[in-house]
Amino acid sequence: MWYIWDLSILLSALSLAIMLLLVARRVLQERRGRAAADQRRQVLTALIAFTESRDREALKATVLGVPAGVAIDAGFEFIALLRGEERDDVLVAFNECGLPARVARQLRKGNIAERIHAAEMLASLGSDDASANLLAALAQDRAREVRIAAAIALCDLGSLPLLGTALDFIGVAGQRSRRLIELFRRFPRSRFNELAVHASRADASPFVRAAAIDALAHAGGFGFADFFAGLAGDAAPEVVAAALRALGLTGHGQAPAILKRAMGNDDWDVRAAAAESAGRLGLPELAAPLSRLLEDEVWTVRYAAANALRSFGHPGELLLREIAASEVSRSQRTASLILAEGPAA
């Protein structure tokens, strides 16, 4: 009994000690958080004052007087709001404070989130050695997310290697990342030919090809309409769907025939893309094949087709109402649902 009694007292004392430790840890964290918030306000206040006084020495004193992480985060947030001479002057002060070197160190030694953030900051700071540090991260970093972030930053700086080289560095696994779309959309017009080459390559990843088509459609415009029309007959469904969506943005003389043919494709994503583009281009002559898609076994295709019919205005709405008034079926339920959503935006 005495043993049990002593053990219970010991456990109670241990629990109390742990509780006090947790309370002390919480208090310490709150103090650190308040201190960091105060330091961040100091940096932002100094930056705002600098835009009026151009007192570089005062700004440097404040930046150097707070932890590097606080100065880096607050500075990066602030320069995103600046343009022109104000931004250039702040960047000069940051360079004189050695912030780019601190960011480069974070790019090498931070955790994954910190390294991604560092890549973005280096592109904004635009220091002399930013491209070299980012190229090293693209080629050597162990995390594909960081390599992609480095590629995007290099693209912003105009220093991205040839697309094929960059994709080799990113690796096969990284070539399924949605951030590739962001990378491709940042390509300058002078490098659109690289995107077109990769979109055409049958041996390239379908996702990469589709991402390249998407970027060309949004930035290249009508000049690539013939190119997209040719890819609408590709063997890879992912590429075909991307080409059809691109045609919906650019238009093409053969678009009605291409989209009508694609509505019978075995791949549901291709059928949905064809229906979506028919609605975007406003092609009422495709009302009949779109009506047939209302019976499609895949809900996404049915919804895209119904939405396309609704986008045709009054004639499309009349057709939907006629289908909604028919016997209960997939097409009847889909038409009823799309009509319940109201007119097209």
ChimeraX attribute file (.defattr): number of C-alpha atoms within 10 A of each C-alpha:
attribute: neighborCount
match mode: 1-to-1
recipient: residues
	/A:1	6
	/A:2	7
	/A:3	8
	/A:4	9
	/A:5	9
	/A:6	11
	/A:7	12
	/A:8	12
	/A:9	12
	/A:10	12
	/A:11	11
	/A:12	12
	/A:13	12
	/A:14	12
	/A:15	12
	/A:16	12
	/A:17	12
	/A:18	12
	/A:19	12
	/A:20	12
	/A:21	12
	/A:22	12
	/A:23	12
	/A:24	12
	/A:25	12
	/A:26	12
	/A:27	12
	/A:28	12
	/A:29	12
	/A:30	12
	/A:31	12
	/A:32	12
	/A:33	12
	/A:34	12
	/A:35	12
	/A:36	16
	/A:37	13
	/A:38	14
	/A:39	20
	/A:40	22
	/A:41	14
	/A:42	19
	/A:43	27
	/A:44	20
	/A:45	13
	/A:46	19
	/A:47	25
	/A:48	14
	/A:49	14
	/A:50	20
	/A:51	16
	/A:52	9
	/A:53	10
	/A:54	16
	/A:55	14
	/A:56	18
	/A:57	13
	/A:58	14
	/A:59	24
	/A:60	21
	/A:61	13
	/A:62	17
	/A:63	28
	/A:64	15
	/A:65	13
	/A:66	17
	/A:67	12
	/A:68	14
	/A:69	15
	/A:70	18
	/A:71	22
	/A:72	22
	/A:73	16
	/A:74	18
	/A:75	22
	/A:76	19
	/A:77	13
	/A:78	16
	/A:79	18
	/A:80	11
	/A:81	8
	/A:82	13
	/A:83	9
	/A:84	7
	/A:85	10
	/A:86	14
	/A:87	16
	/A:88	15
	/A:89	15
	/A:90	23
	/A:91	21
	/A:92	15
	/A:93	19
	/A:94	22
	/A:95	17
	/A:96	13
	/A:97	17
	/A:98	16
	/A:99	23
	/A:100	25
	/A:101	16
	/A:102	14
	/A:103	27
	/A:104	22
	/A:105	14
	/A:106	19
	/A:107	28
	/A:108	19
	/A:109	11
	/A:110	15
	/A:111	13
	/A:112	18
	/A:113	11
	/A:114	16
	/A:115	26
	/A:116	22
	/A:117	20
	/A:118	29
	/A:119	30
	/A:120	22
	/A:121	24
	/A:122	26
	/A:123	21
	/A:124	18
	/A:125	22
	/A:126	18
	/A:127	18
	/A:128	10
	/A:129	12
	/A:130	23
	/A:131	22
	/A:132	14
	/A:133	20
	/A:134	30
	/A:135	21
	/A:136	14
	/A:137	26
	/A:138	30
	/A:139	16
	/A:140	15
	/A:141	21
	/A:142	12
	/A:143	16
	/A:144	21
	/A:145	19
	/A:146	27
	/A:147	28
	/A:148	28
	/A:149	25
	/A:150	34
	/A:151	29
	/A:152	27
	/A:153	29
	/A:154	25
	/A:155	19
	/A:156	18
	/A:157	15
	/A:158	14
	/A:159	16
	/A:160	20
	/A:161	14
	/A:162	10
	/A:163	17
	/A:164	13
	/A:165	12
	/A:166	18
	/A:167	19
	/A:168	13
	/A:169	20
	/A:170	27
	/A:171	14
	/A:172	12
	/A:173	8
	/A:174	19
	/A:175	20
	/A:176	15
	/A:177	17
	/A:178	12
	/A:179	16
	/A:180	23
	/A:181	18
	/A:182	15
	/A:183	21
	/A:184	24
	/A:185	22
	/A:186	16
	/A:187	22
	/A:188	13
	/A:189	10
	/A:190	7
	/A:191	12
	/A:192	17
	/A:193	11
	/A:194	16
	/A:195	22
	/A:196	18
	/A:197	13
	/A:198	21
	/A:199	26
	/A:200	20
	/A:201	12
	/A:202	13
	/A:203	8
	/A:204	12
	/A:205	18
	/A:206	22
	/A:207	20
	/A:208	24
	/A:209	26
	/A:210	24
	/A:211	29
	/A:212	27
	/A:213	32
	/A:214	23
	/A:215	24
	/A:216	27
	/A:217	24
	/A:218	13
	/A:219	17
	/A:220	17
	/A:221	15
	/A:222	18
	/A:223	12
	/A:224	19
	/A:225	22
	/A:226	15
	/A:227	18
	/A:228	28
	/A:229	22
	/A:230	13
	/A:231	19
	/A:232	25
	/A:233	17
	/A:234	15
	/A:235	11
	/A:236	17
	/A:237	20
	/A:238	19
	/A:239	29
	/A:240	29
	/A:241	26
	/A:242	27
	/A:243	30
	/A:244	31
	/A:245	27
	/A:246	28
	/A:247	31
	/A:248	24
	/A:249	18
	/A:250	21
	/A:251	23
	/A:252	17
	/A:253	10
	/A:254	11
	/A:255	22
	/A:256	19
	/A:257	10
	/A:258	18
	/A:259	28
	/A:260	20
	/A:261	15
	/A:262	23
	/A:263	24
	/A:264	15
	/A:265	15
	/A:266	10
	/A:267	15
	/A:268	20
	/A:269	19
	/A:270	26
	/A:271	30
	/A:272	27
	/A:273	27
	/A:274	35
	/A:275	32
	/A:276	25
	/A:277	25
	/A:278	32
	/A:279	24
	/A:280	18
	/A:281	19
	/A:282	16
	/A:283	17
	/A:284	18
	/A:285	11
	/A:286	19
	/A:287	22
	/A:288	12
	/A:289	16
	/A:290	28
	/A:291	21
	/A:292	14
	/A:293	25
	/A:294	25
	/A:295	18
	/A:296	19
	/A:297	11
	/A:298	14
	/A:299	16
	/A:300	15
	/A:301	25
	/A:302	26
	/A:303	22
	/A:304	24
	/A:305	33
	/A:306	30
	/A:307	27
	/A:308	28
	/A:309	32
	/A:310	24
	/A:311	22
	/A:312	19
	/A:313	14
	/A:314	12
	/A:315	14
	/A:316	19
	/A:317	21
	/A:318	13
	/A:319	18
	/A:320	25
	/A:321	16
	/A:322	13
	/A:323	20
	/A:324	21
	/A:325	13
	/A:326	12
	/A:327	10
	/A:328	10
	/A:329	13
	/A:330	17
	/A:331	23
	/A:332	19
	/A:333	19
	/A:334	22
	/A:335	29
	/A:336	18
	/A:337	15
	/A:338	21
	/A:339	18
	/A:340	9
	/A:341	9
	/A:342	9
	/A:343	13
	/A:344	14
	/A:345	5
